[in-house]
Amino acid sequence: AGSKLREVFDKINNLLSGKPVQTEGQMVSVTQHPQGLEFVCYKLAEKFVRHGEGEVSFHHDSAFPIAVVLSGIWELHPRVGDIFLAHLHKKCPYSVPFYPARKEGTSMEEYQRMLGYEVHDSKVEEQDHFLKRMSGMIRLYAAIIQLRWPYGNKQGEHPHGLSYGWRWLAQMLNLEPLADVTAMLLLDFLEVCGNALMKQYGIQFWKTMFFIQKLYIPRIEAVTSAGQMGCLSRLKSFVQKCLQEQEIPLPKGILTPTFWRT
């Protein structure tokens, strides 16, 4: 509910503003310790990224309520946004976007960590789980760049708006594609903020979609084996349908004005 989201936002904002906040039966304040504010910014940013790789990866619609709160907090407390990006880029280098190269002397285990895989006791997480986490984080990022906290200052700029999404898309299409990962991330990103990018960039956006269909999808196909075609097929049909209809559908779960009256 919109009212519940406002409560969450107010509590986080009050905590970061140095006001006492009640949590688990006690009053806490960042002023209680010289590094209190820095600690809270760090842990809060980390928690938002965890929401992306956890909650959003399982429930795609949850990207929007989480993103709108973070967007509003980022506007008022830029430090949280900066640390959020640092956590996000470390956990999901594809959010930069960046495909780390393996340097000489780097162990395979360390390299897999650099690629975003979780490694415990030399055991690497399964590919499906890895892709699900990366998908959740990209979906959260794609939601953040298009959402503003509705009760904030409308005069100011979005702290990390759609221009960053446009840049992400352009940079992504300049990278050599990876099997599995590239098709999934492009589809996630376009499903979540394609509609917003279409409205903002018009003809330039449609030129990019045409480029994806004619030139980039064949490059993804060239590195994709028969058993990895699932996501690529979904990306192909999504792009084809959008180009045919000259329309990108609104993402599922987007917060409508009526949501804020609940």
Disulfide bonds with the S-S distance in Angstrom:
none
